[in-house]
């Protein structure tokens, strides 16, 4: 009888350990992440955000416009064993100097840490003209973080072309996860502020065929009034106004952000 009880307790312990294993938490807690990036988890909520989008470790995921690779440092180890990460950004061979520099810097980041990034596939995403990152209907999830405001400068029609490239890449039932700086609904959007109204983003994404599945307030910041000199870049981490009202902007923290989950029917 004692042996049976001990065996049952051991089995329960093993089961509890299995349940406690969370690959996404492990990816977020990965000590190989850049310390400055990890320090911003409290403002960016990567675990809660990716959980809300429904990411799974066996998915094929595209990260659009990865920038300096903040989310890439989480997505790459999370998807490495069972899934696939496609980082889609500017090409190092672009004739545009800014795009070439951005693409080169990102490539250097990947090459500097093969243990983390050796399985990452790289695609080219340079809206509104170049969308060479995945075959149509081949992707489970597309993610973009604080980038849609950069895609709006050429007007609604060009933005729709960009969003259509996302729609085409996804499988039916695939998810498009969006995080974007949010302007209050009753406030006029200022050009080049970095902020967007949530209703406009929903309208444009749905205009190419997506359906809004859910919203989350996980990245909300009610202290952000979105009316700052130099726009969203007045806030951390940019602090574009330098010492002018620095304490005020630090107290506000990072921007108020919409977090939207769209699904391809």
C-alpha positions as CSV (number, residue, x, y, z in Angstrom):
1,X,0.0,0.0,0.0
2,X,2.8,2.4,0.9
3,X,4.4,1.7,-2.5
4,X,1.2,2.5,-4.3
5,X,0.8,5.7,-2.4
6,X,4.4,6.7,-3.1
7,X,3.9,5.9,-6.8
8,X,0.8,8.0,-6.9
9,X,2.5,10.9,-5.3
10,X,5.5,10.7,-7.7
11,X,3.1,10.5,-10.7
12,X,1.2,13.6,-9.4
13,X,4.6,15.4,-9.0
14,X,5.7,14.5,-12.6
15,X,2.3,15.6,-13.9
16,X,2.6,18.9,-12.0
17,X,6.0,19.5,-13.4
18,X,4.7,18.8,-16.9
19,X,1.9,21.3,-16.5
20,X,4.4,23.9,-15.1
21,X,6.5,23.7,-18.3
22,X,5.6,26.7,-20.4
23,X,7.8,27.2,-23.5
24,X,6.6,30.8,-23.9
25,X,7.5,31.8,-20.4
26,X,10.9,30.2,-20.9
27,X,11.5,32.1,-24.1
28,X,10.6,35.4,-22.4
29,X,12.9,34.5,-19.4
30,X,15.8,33.5,-21.7
31,X,19.0,34.8,-20.3
32,X,20.4,35.2,-23.8
33,X,18.1,38.1,-24.4
34,X,19.6,41.6,-24.5
35,X,19.3,42.9,-20.9
36,X,18.0,46.3,-22.0
37,X,15.3,44.5,-24.0
38,X,14.3,42.3,-21.0
39,X,14.1,45.4,-18.8
40,X,11.2,46.6,-21.0
41,X,9.0,43.5,-20.4
42,X,7.0,45.4,-17.8
43,X,5.9,47.9,-20.4
44,X,5.5,45.6,-23.4
45,X,4.0,42.5,-21.8
46,X,5.4,40.0,-24.3
47,X,4.0,36.9,-22.5
48,X,0.5,38.2,-22.2
49,X,0.5,39.7,-25.7
50,X,1.7,36.6,-27.5
51,X,-0.6,34.4,-25.3
52,X,-3.6,36.6,-26.4
53,X,-2.7,36.2,-30.0
54,X,-2.7,32.4,-29.5
55,X,0.8,31.6,-30.5
56,X,1.9,27.9,-30.4
57,X,5.5,26.5,-30.6
58,X,4.7,24.5,-33.8
59,X,3.4,27.4,-35.8
60,X,4.9,29.1,-38.8
61,X,5.1,32.8,-37.8
62,X,6.0,35.9,-39.7
63,X,7.3,38.9,-37.8
64,X,6.9,42.0,-40.0
65,X,9.4,44.9,-39.7
66,X,11.3,43.4,-36.7
67,X,13.4,46.5,-36.3
68,X,16.2,45.9,-33.8
69,X,14.8,42.4,-33.0
70,X,13.1,43.0,-29.6
71,X,10.4,40.4,-30.2
72,X,12.7,38.3,-32.4
73,X,14.7,37.5,-29.3
74,X,11.6,35.8,-27.8
75,X,10.1,34.4,-31.0
76,X,13.2,32.7,-32.3
77,X,13.9,30.4,-29.3
78,X,10.2,29.8,-28.8
79,X,9.7,28.5,-32.4
80,X,13.1,27.0,-33.0
81,X,12.4,23.3,-32.1
82,X,9.0,22.8,-33.6
83,X,7.9,25.8,-35.6
84,X,9.4,28.4,-38.0
85,X,10.1,32.1,-37.6
86,X,10.3,34.3,-40.7
87,X,11.7,37.7,-40.0
88,X,10.5,40.0,-42.8
89,X,12.1,43.4,-43.0
90,X,14.3,45.6,-45.2
91,X,16.9,44.0,-47.4
92,X,20.6,44.7,-46.9
93,X,20.9,45.0,-50.7
94,X,18.3,47.7,-50.9
95,X,19.2,50.8,-53.0
96,X,17.6,52.9,-50.2
97,X,20.3,53.8,-47.7
98,X,18.1,53.7,-44.7
99,X,16.6,50.4,-45.6
100,X,20.0,48.9,-46.5
101,X,21.4,50.0,-43.1
102,X,18.5,48.6,-41.2
103,X,18.6,45.3,-43.0
104,X,22.3,45.0,-42.6
105,X,22.1,45.7,-38.8
106,X,19.4,43.1,-38.4
107,X,21.4,40.5,-40.3
108,X,24.4,41.3,-38.1
109,X,22.3,40.7,-35.0
110,X,21.2,37.3,-36.3
111,X,24.7,36.3,-37.2
112,X,26.1,37.4,-33.8
113,X,24.1,34.8,-32.0
114,X,23.6,31.6,-34.0
115,X,22.6,29.6,-30.9
116,X,19.4,31.8,-30.7
117,X,18.9,32.8,-34.4
118,X,20.3,30.1,-36.7
119,X,16.9,28.7,-37.6
120,X,15.4,32.2,-38.4
121,X,14.4,32.6,-42.0
122,X,14.7,36.1,-43.5
123,X,12.2,37.6,-45.9
124,X,11.9,41.0,-47.6
125,X,9.1,43.3,-46.5
126,X,9.4,46.9,-47.8
127,X,5.9,48.4,-48.1
128,X,4.3,49.5,-50.2
129,X,6.2,47.8,-53.0
130,X,8.0,44.6,-51.9
131,X,6.4,41.7,-50.0
132,X,8.7,38.7,-50.6
133,X,8.4,36.8,-47.3
134,X,6.1,33.8,-47.6
135,X,4.1,31.8,-50.1
136,X,0.4,32.4,-50.2
137,X,-1.5,30.3,-47.7
138,X,1.6,29.1,-45.9
139,X,1.6,30.9,-42.6
140,X,-0.2,30.4,-39.3
141,X,0.4,33.8,-37.8
142,X,1.7,37.2,-38.8
143,X,2.7,39.7,-36.1
144,X,3.7,43.3,-36.2
145,X,4.5,45.6,-33.3
146,X,4.1,49.4,-33.5
147,X,4.6,49.5,-37.3
148,X,1.3,50.2,-39.0
149,X,1.8,54.0,-38.5
150,X,4.9,53.7,-40.7
151,X,2.8,52.1,-43.5
152,X,0.2,54.9,-43.9
153,X,2.3,57.6,-45.5
154,X,1.4,56.6,-49.1
155,X,-2.4,56.7,-48.5
156,X,-5.1,54.1,-47.9
157,X,-4.8,52.3,-51.2
158,X,-1.1,51.5,-50.7
159,X,-1.8,50.5,-47.1
160,X,-4.4,48.1,-48.4
161,X,-1.8,46.5,-50.7
162,X,0.5,46.0,-47.7
163,X,-2.3,44.5,-45.6
164,X,-3.4,42.3,-48.5
165,X,0.1,40.8,-48.6
166,X,-0.4,39.7,-45.0
167,X,-3.9,38.3,-45.8
168,X,-2.5,36.3,-48.7
169,X,0.3,34.8,-46.8
170,X,-1.9,33.4,-44.0
171,X,-3.7,30.1,-44.1
172,X,-7.5,30.2,-43.6
173,X,-8.0,30.6,-39.9
174,X,-4.6,32.3,-39.6
175,X,-4.1,35.2,-37.2
176,X,-2.8,38.7,-37.8
177,X,-1.7,40.2,-34.4
178,X,-1.3,43.9,-34.2
179,X,0.1,46.2,-31.5
180,X,0.0,49.9,-32.3
181,X,0.3,53.3,-30.6
182,X,-3.3,54.5,-29.9
183,X,-4.8,57.9,-30.2
184,X,-8.0,58.6,-28.2
185,X,-11.1,58.3,-30.4
186,X,-12.1,61.9,-29.7
187,X,-8.7,63.3,-30.6
188,X,-7.6,64.4,-34.0
189,X,-4.6,62.4,-35.4
190,X,-1.6,64.5,-35.9
191,X,0.6,63.6,-38.9
192,X,3.9,62.0,-37.9
193,X,2.9,61.6,-34.3
194,X,3.2,57.8,-34.4
195,X,-0.3,57.5,-33.0
196,X,-3.3,56.0,-34.8
197,X,-7.0,55.7,-34.0
198,X,-8.1,52.1,-33.3
199,X,-11.3,52.4,-35.4
200,X,-9.2,53.3,-38.4
201,X,-6.8,50.4,-38.0
202,X,-9.7,48.0,-37.6
203,X,-11.4,49.5,-40.7
204,X,-8.4,49.2,-42.9
205,X,-7.4,45.7,-41.8
206,X,-11.0,44.4,-42.2
207,X,-11.2,46.1,-45.6
208,X,-8.9,43.4,-47.1
209,X,-10.9,40.5,-45.8
210,X,-9.9,40.0,-42.1
211,X,-12.3,39.8,-39.3
212,X,-11.6,41.3,-35.9
213,X,-11.6,38.4,-33.4
214,X,-10.7,40.1,-30.2
215,X,-9.2,43.1,-28.5
216,X,-7.0,43.3,-25.4
217,X,-6.1,46.1,-23.1
218,X,-2.9,44.4,-21.9
219,X,-0.8,47.2,-23.5
220,X,-3.0,50.0,-22.5
221,X,-1.6,53.0,-20.6
222,X,-4.2,55.5,-19.4
223,X,-1.6,58.0,-18.4
224,X,-0.7,58.6,-22.0
225,X,-2.6,61.6,-23.4
226,X,-1.1,61.1,-26.9
227,X,-0.7,64.9,-27.4
228,X,3.1,65.3,-26.8
229,X,5.5,67.5,-28.6
230,X,7.4,65.1,-31.0
231,X,4.6,62.6,-30.7
232,X,5.0,59.1,-29.3
233,X,8.8,59.5,-29.4
234,X,8.6,62.0,-26.5
235,X,8.0,59.0,-24.3
236,X,10.4,56.3,-23.2
237,X,12.5,54.8,-24.6
238,X,13.2,57.5,-27.1
239,X,12.6,60.6,-24.9
240,X,13.0,62.7,-28.0
241,X,12.7,66.0,-26.1
242,X,15.7,65.1,-24.1
243,X,15.7,67.1,-20.8
244,X,12.6,69.1,-21.6
245,X,9.8,67.7,-19.4
246,X,11.8,64.5,-19.0
247,X,10.4,63.6,-15.6
248,X,6.9,64.0,-16.9
249,X,7.5,61.7,-19.8
250,X,9.3,59.1,-17.7
251,X,6.4,59.1,-15.3
252,X,3.9,58.5,-18.1
253,X,6.0,55.5,-19.4
254,X,5.7,53.9,-22.8
255,X,2.7,54.7,-25.0
256,X,-0.9,53.6,-24.8
257,X,-1.3,50.8,-27.3
258,X,-4.1,48.9,-29.0
259,X,-3.7,45.1,-29.1
260,X,-5.8,43.6,-31.9
261,X,-6.3,40.0,-33.0
262,X,-7.6,39.5,-36.6
263,X,-8.4,36.2,-38.3
264,X,-8.5,35.3,-41.9
265,X,-11.8,33.5,-42.5
